[in-house]
Amino acid sequence: MSIVRPYGDTTGDGMVQVSFTLPLVHDKRAEGAAIQLANKMGMDPAMLVHAKPMGEGFTFFVVYGKVNHLVDTEKVQVVERDFPLLSAKEVNAVIKRRMRRRMNVVGACIGTDAHTVGIDAILNLKGIAGEKGLESYREMSVTNMGAQVSVPDLVETAKACKADAVLVSQVVTQRDAHLLNTRQMSAAFREALPAGKRPLLIVGGPRFDELMTEELGVDRIFSRGTTPREVASYLVHALTGSSA
């Protein structure tokens, strides 16, 4: 079945739950405003199930209601993994066989982003979800620049390390800061290095759209749930053209 609708209490009943904050003091009028917003979003009927003050002059709401919208799964666009998922042993073997040297990887959080959880999960030895990070791969040389790295510093470090790939994590997304920073980063690398000499540019974070690689000027976007093994497998695929 390609046409589906949300499931709440019974199959196909169209029930959904949404949460949001309004800049209003919590009172009856604020609750009415929340219902009005839900109605304008297409929820009818809409039921207010939770309301809580969130500091002075703000209220957080949870609304439950029915929508009539349908989803055609055949029209959903996603980025499918187009490379095999390799083990650490296989990744190391490919690098040693095809590159005949260690793969150089530089990672950072750029701009004012101080959230290193994402980049550390991919690069640090301890890794995430039972997978060790890229620092554990004997055929990789990893430089983790940490947080709040300026784009010029990232470019200079990548040049100094002769980076094959640059990994950038962006968690802060207010006012689309992650998109602005990524565009600045890709433009800086294009200006600093000629085509064919630039490293792979890879960005990741929970709010990125994986379909925006061309628009942002990068080679790959990884979203939430990405593991070190996935990134390592992509790197050897993209840099060596080998699947194993």
Phi, psi and chi 1 to 4 in degrees:
 res  aa     phi    psi   chi1   chi2   chi3   chi4
   1 MET       -  122.5  179.4 -175.8  -63.4      -
   2 SER   -94.3  -19.9   64.2      -      -      -
   3 ILE  -101.6  120.2  -55.4  -63.4      -      -
   4 VAL  -132.4  160.7  -62.9      -      -      -
   5 ARG  -134.5  163.1   68.9  174.4   12.5  147.3
   6 PRO   -59.1  152.9  -24.7   35.0      -      -
   7 TYR  -115.1  128.5  171.4   96.0      -      -
   8 GLY  -122.2  -79.6      -      -      -      -
   9 ASP   -98.7  -37.9  -59.3  -47.3      -      -
  10 THR  -134.6  157.2   58.9      -      -      -
  11 THR   -56.4  127.9  -58.0      -      -      -
  12 GLY    72.0   18.8      -      -      -      -
  13 ASP   -80.4   -7.6   60.3    9.6      -      -
  14 GLY    74.9   14.4      -      -      -      -
  15 MET   -81.4  134.1  -59.4  -59.9  -73.1      -
  16 VAL  -135.2  162.7  -61.1      -      -      -
  17 GLN  -127.9  131.3 -179.6  171.5  -70.1      -
  18 VAL  -129.3  153.1  -62.8      -      -      -
  19 SER  -129.6  147.6   60.9      -      -      -
  20 PHE  -164.2  167.8   51.3   85.1      -      -
  21 THR  -120.5  136.5  -59.7      -      -      -
  22 LEU  -114.6  145.1  -69.4  178.3      -      -
  23 PRO   -79.5   60.6   31.1  -36.3      -      -
  24 LEU  -136.0  145.2  -62.3  170.7      -      -
  25 VAL   -65.6  141.7  173.8      -      -      -
  26 HIS   -71.7  110.2 -179.9 -148.5      -      -
  27 ASP  -154.8 -173.2   56.0   17.5      -      -
  28 LYS   -62.4  -37.9  -72.1  -68.0 -174.3 -179.9
  29 ARG   -64.6  -39.8 -177.3  177.6  -64.0  -85.7
  30 ALA   -63.6  -40.3      -      -      -      -
  31 GLU   -65.4  -38.0  -67.4 -173.6   -3.1      -
  32 GLY   -65.2  -36.1      -      -      -      -
  33 ALA   -65.7  -37.7      -      -      -      -
  34 ALA   -64.4  -42.1      -      -      -      -
  35 ILE   -64.7  -40.9  -66.3  -63.7      -      -
  36 GLN   -61.5  -43.1 -178.5 -174.6  113.7      -
  37 LEU   -62.6  -44.0  175.4   60.9      -      -
  38 ALA   -61.2  -40.4      -      -      -      -
  39 ASN   -61.4  -41.6  -71.3  152.7      -      -
  40 LYS   -69.0  -21.1  -69.8 -175.3  176.4 -177.9
  41 MET   -82.1   -3.2  -67.0  168.0   63.8      -
  42 GLY   100.5    9.5      -      -      -      -
  43 MET   -90.7  118.1  -62.3  174.6   65.8      -
  44 ASP  -154.9  112.3 -175.1   22.6      -      -
  45 PRO   -77.6  160.6   30.6  -36.2      -      -
  46 ALA  -120.0  132.8      -      -      -      -
  47 MET  -119.4  128.5  -63.2  166.2  -77.9      -
  48 LEU   -80.3  118.5 -178.5   64.8      -      -
  49 VAL  -109.6  -12.5  -63.2      -      -      -
  50 HIS  -158.7  137.3  178.4   74.2      -      -
  51 ALA  -146.9  129.7      -      -      -      -
  52 LYS  -146.7  131.8 -176.9  178.4 -179.4  179.9
  53 PRO   -58.7  139.3  -22.1   33.5      -      -
  54 MET  -124.8   71.0  -64.2  -72.0  -72.3      -
  55 GLY    83.3 -179.7      -      -      -      -
  56 GLU   -71.3  118.4 -173.8  175.3  -11.4      -
  57 GLY    84.3   14.1      -      -      -      -
  58 PHE  -135.5  145.7  -67.4   87.4      -      -
  59 THR  -135.5  136.0  -54.9      -      -      -
  60 PHE   -98.0  134.7  174.7   75.4      -      -
  61 PHE  -126.3  148.9  -60.8   96.2      -      -
  62 VAL  -124.8  125.0  177.6      -      -      -
  63 VAL  -122.9  137.4  179.8      -      -      -
  64 TYR  -119.1  131.5 -174.8   65.1      -      -
  65 GLY  -169.6 -179.3      -      -      -      -
  66 LYS  -104.8  138.6 -178.7  177.6 -178.7  179.0
  67 VAL  -122.6  155.6  -62.5      -      -      -
  68 ASN  -104.1    4.3  -67.2  -46.3      -      -
  69 HIS   -71.1  145.1  -52.5  -61.1      -      -
  70 LEU  -114.1  154.7  -57.6  175.2      -      -
  71 VAL  -119.0  128.4  174.6      -      -      -
  72 ASP   -98.9  104.3 -174.9  -12.4      -      -
  73 THR   -65.2  -21.0   58.5      -      -      -
  74 GLU   -73.0  -15.5  -67.4 -174.9   -4.3      -
  75 LYS  -102.4    4.4  -64.9 -178.0  178.6  179.4
  76 VAL   -76.2  130.5  174.5      -      -      -
  77 GLN  -106.7  125.6  -68.2 -176.5  -44.5      -
  78 VAL  -139.8  164.8  -64.2      -      -      -
  79 VAL   -99.5  109.3  176.5      -      -      -
  80 GLU   -81.7  147.9  -61.5  -77.3    1.4      -
  81 ARG   -66.1  119.8  177.9  162.9   55.4   83.9
  82 ASP  -108.9   25.7   54.4   -1.1      -      -
  83 PHE  -143.2  151.2   53.5   90.0      -      -
  84 PRO   -72.6  148.3   26.5  -34.9      -      -
  85 LEU   -88.2  112.7 -161.7   56.7      -      -
  86 LEU  -100.9  158.5  -54.3  178.2      -      -
  87 SER   -81.0  165.7   66.8      -      -      -
  88 ALA   -59.0  -40.2      -      -      -      -
  89 LYS   -62.0  -42.0 -177.3  178.1 -179.7  179.3
  90 GLU   -68.0  -39.8  -70.8  170.9  -33.9      -
  91 VAL   -60.6  -48.7  166.8      -      -      -
  92 ASN   -60.1  -40.6  -74.6  -39.2      -      -
  93 ALA   -64.3  -41.0      -      -      -      -
  94 VAL   -65.2  -45.5  171.5      -      -      -
  95 ILE   -60.1  -46.6  -64.0  172.7      -      -
  96 LYS   -63.3  -40.5 -172.8  174.1 -176.5  177.9
  97 ARG   -76.3  -41.2 -176.2  175.5   69.8 -109.3
  98 ARG   -93.7  -37.5  -60.4  -63.6  -63.7  -88.6
  99 MET   -93.6  -27.4  -62.3 -174.5   73.5      -
 100 ARG    59.1   27.7  -60.9 -179.0 -179.1  -84.2
 101 ARG  -165.4  173.0   61.1  171.4  175.3   80.1
 102 ARG   -76.1  145.4  -60.7 -178.2   80.7 -170.2
 103 MET   -82.5  130.0  180.0 -174.0  -68.4      -
 104 ASN   -97.3  121.6  -61.1  -46.4      -      -
 105 VAL  -125.1  130.6  179.2      -      -      -
 106 VAL  -118.3  134.1  173.7      -      -      -
 107 GLY  -130.9  153.6      -      -      -      -
 108 ALA  -167.8  161.7      -      -      -      -
 109 CYS  -104.6  122.0  -63.2      -      -      -
 110 ILE  -101.3  168.5   58.2  175.4      -      -
 111 GLY    69.7 -141.2      -      -      -      -
 112 THR   -92.1    5.1   59.1      -      -      -
 113 ASP   -68.2  119.3 -159.8  -36.0      -      -
 114 ALA  -107.7    9.3      -      -      -      -
 115 HIS   -92.2  100.3  -62.3   74.1      -      -
 116 THR   -95.4    2.9   62.2      -      -      -
 117 VAL   -56.5  -43.9  173.7      -      -      -
 118 GLY   -65.9  -51.4      -      -      -      -
 119 ILE   -68.1  -35.1 -163.5   69.3      -      -
 120 ASP   -67.1  -36.4  -72.9  -14.8      -      -
 121 ALA   -61.9  -34.2      -      -      -      -
 122 ILE   -84.4  -37.7  -59.7  -59.6      -      -
 123 LEU   -96.3  -41.9  -62.6 -176.9      -      -
 124 ASN   -63.6  152.8  -76.8    3.9      -      -
 125 LEU   -54.9  -40.2 -177.4   63.5      -      -
 126 LYS   -68.7  -26.5   62.8 -177.8  179.5 -179.7
 127 GLY    63.2 -143.0      -      -      -      -
 128 ILE  -158.9  151.3 -169.9  173.5      -      -
 129 ALA    52.2   38.2      -      -      -      -
 130 GLY    81.6    0.5      -      -      -      -
 131 GLU  -107.7  131.3  -68.1 -173.6   14.7      -
 132 LYS   -75.2  150.3  -69.1 -176.3  177.8 -179.4
 133 GLY   -75.9  179.1      -      -      -      -
 134 LEU   -64.7  -22.2  -57.8 -168.7      -      -
 135 GLU   -61.3  -21.6  -71.2  179.3  -10.1      -
 136 SER   -82.7  -10.9   70.5      -      -      -
 137 TYR   -82.2  116.6  -70.7   67.1      -      -
 138 ARG   -65.3  -22.4   67.7  174.3 -176.3  -88.7
 139 GLU   -94.9   11.9  -62.5  -61.8  -27.7      -
 140 MET  -118.8  138.8  -71.6 -170.4 -175.4      -
 141 SER  -107.7  113.4  175.8      -      -      -
 142 VAL  -111.3  130.3  176.1      -      -      -
 143 THR  -117.9  112.9  -58.6      -      -      -
 144 ASN  -102.2  109.2 -172.9  -13.1      -      -
 145 MET   -82.9   -9.6  -61.9 -179.3   67.5      -
 146 GLY    81.9 -146.7      -      -      -      -
 147 ALA  -101.9  159.9      -      -      -      -
 148 GLN    53.4   46.6  -63.7 -178.4  -41.7      -
 149 VAL   -89.0  132.8  176.0      -      -      -
 150 SER   -75.3  152.3   71.6      -      -      -
 151 VAL   -60.7  -44.4  168.5      -      -      -
 152 PRO   -58.6  -39.8  -27.3   36.9      -      -
 153 ASP   -65.3  -38.8  -76.3  -11.9      -      -
 154 LEU   -63.2  -44.5  176.7   61.9      -      -
 155 VAL   -62.4  -45.3  172.3      -      -      -
 156 GLU   -64.6  -40.1  -71.4  -54.1  -50.7      -
 157 THR   -66.7  -41.1  -61.0      -      -      -
 158 ALA   -61.6  -40.1      -      -      -      -
 159 LYS   -67.1  -42.7  -69.8  168.2   65.5  176.0
 160 ALA   -65.5  -36.3      -      -      -      -
 161 CYS   -85.7   -3.1  -66.2      -      -      -
 162 LYS    50.8   52.7  -63.4 -178.2  179.0  179.1
 163 ALA   -62.6  133.5      -      -      -      -
 164 ASP   -84.3  -27.5  -62.8  -63.9      -      -
 165 ALA  -148.7  143.4      -      -      -      -
 166 VAL  -119.4  124.0  171.1      -      -      -
 167 LEU  -109.5  125.3  -83.0   56.2      -      -
 168 VAL  -122.7  129.3  166.6      -      -      -
 169 SER  -106.3  137.0  173.8      -      -      -
 170 GLN  -135.5  115.5  -67.8  -78.4  -95.8      -
 171 VAL  -106.1  -38.5  175.3      -      -      -
 172 VAL   -72.0  122.3  175.4      -      -      -
 173 THR  -124.9    5.5   58.9      -      -      -
 174 GLN   -57.0  134.8  -76.2   87.8  -17.7      -
 175 ARG    54.2   34.1  -61.6 -178.1  179.2  178.5
 176 ASP    56.3   37.1  -73.0  -23.5      -      -
 177 ALA   -59.4  -35.1      -      -      -      -
 178 HIS   -65.0  -35.2   59.5  -50.1      -      -
 179 LEU   -73.4  -42.7  -56.4 -179.3      -      -
 180 LEU   -61.9  -46.8  175.6   63.0      -      -
 181 ASN   -62.6  -40.1  -70.1  -21.8      -      -
 182 THR   -66.5  -42.0  -60.2      -      -      -
 183 ARG   -63.0  -41.5  -70.4 -170.7  178.7   99.8
 184 GLN   -63.5  -40.0  -69.7  178.1  -17.6      -
 185 MET   -65.1  -47.8 -177.5  -96.0  -65.2      -
 186 SER   -65.8  -36.9   61.1      -      -      -
 187 ALA   -65.9  -38.8      -      -      -      -
 188 ALA   -65.5  -39.1      -      -      -      -
 189 PHE   -69.6  -37.3  -87.3   98.0      -      -
 190 ARG   -64.3  -35.9  -73.6 -163.7  -59.0  -87.5
 191 GLU   -75.3  -35.1 -177.6  176.9  -20.4      -
 192 ALA   -83.4  -28.5      -      -      -      -
 193 LEU  -132.4  140.2  -66.5  165.4      -      -
 194 PRO   -72.9  160.5   27.7  -35.0      -      -
 195 ALA   -57.8  138.0      -      -      -      -
 196 GLY    92.0  -16.3      -      -      -      -
 197 LYS  -109.8   -8.9  -63.2  -68.0 -175.2  178.9
 198 ARG   -79.0  146.2  -70.1 -168.9  -68.7  -89.4
 199 PRO   -74.2  163.0   28.4  -35.5      -      -
 200 LEU   -60.5  136.0  -76.4  177.8      -      -
 201 LEU  -109.3  118.3  -60.7 -179.3      -      -
 202 ILE  -127.9  130.0  -57.4  163.3      -      -
 203 VAL  -121.7  154.8  -64.4      -      -      -
 204 GLY  -150.5  153.4      -      -      -      -
 205 GLY   164.2  160.3      -      -      -      -
 206 PRO   -68.9  -18.1   25.1  -34.6      -      -
 207 ARG  -107.9    7.1  -65.3  -72.1  -61.7  -83.8
 208 PHE   -80.2  145.9  -82.3  107.4      -      -
 209 ASP   -95.4  119.5 -178.7  -14.3      -      -
 210 GLU   -65.1  -12.2  -66.2  176.2  -47.8      -
 211 LEU   -85.4   -2.3  -64.8  169.0      -      -
 212 MET   -96.4   18.4  -67.1 -179.1   67.9      -
 213 THR   -57.9  -47.9   52.4      -      -      -
 214 GLU   -66.3  -42.3 -175.6  174.3  -14.2      -
 215 GLU   -62.7  -36.1 -179.0 -179.9  -20.8      -
 216 LEU   -90.9   -7.8  -63.8  179.0      -      -
 217 GLY    76.7   27.8      -      -      -      -
 218 VAL  -117.3  171.5  -62.6      -      -      -
 219 ASP   -91.7  -29.1  -63.6  -71.8      -      -
 220 ARG  -156.8  145.6 -169.6   81.6  179.5 -166.9
 221 ILE  -121.8  129.6  -64.6  173.2      -      -
 222 PHE  -112.8  134.4  -73.7  105.8      -      -
 223 SER  -102.7 -164.6 -169.2      -      -      -
 224 ARG   -59.7  149.6   61.0 -172.4  179.5  -81.1
 225 GLY    86.2    0.4      -      -      -      -
 226 THR   -70.2  141.0  -59.6      -      -      -
 227 THR  -113.1  161.3   65.2      -      -      -
 228 PRO   -56.4  -38.2  -26.7   35.4      -      -
 229 ARG   -61.3  -39.5 -175.1 -177.9  173.0 -164.9
 230 GLU   -62.8  -45.6  -78.3 -175.0   85.7      -
 231 VAL   -64.8  -44.5  175.3      -      -      -
 232 ALA   -61.3  -42.0      -      -      -      -
 233 SER   -63.7  -40.2  -62.6      -      -      -
 234 TYR   -65.0  -41.8  169.0   73.6      -      -
 235 LEU   -59.8  -46.9  -69.7  177.9      -      -
 236 VAL   -69.5  -33.3  -64.6      -      -      -
 237 HIS   -64.6  -47.6  171.2   75.8      -      -
 238 ALA   -73.3  -34.4      -      -      -      -
 239 LEU   -91.8  -22.7  -69.6  170.0      -      -
 240 THR  -118.8  -16.1   72.7      -      -      -
 241 GLY    72.7   12.4      -      -      -      -
 242 SER  -102.8  146.8  176.8      -      -      -
 243 SER  -102.4  -10.6   58.5      -      -      -
 244 ALA  -171.6      -      -      -      -      -
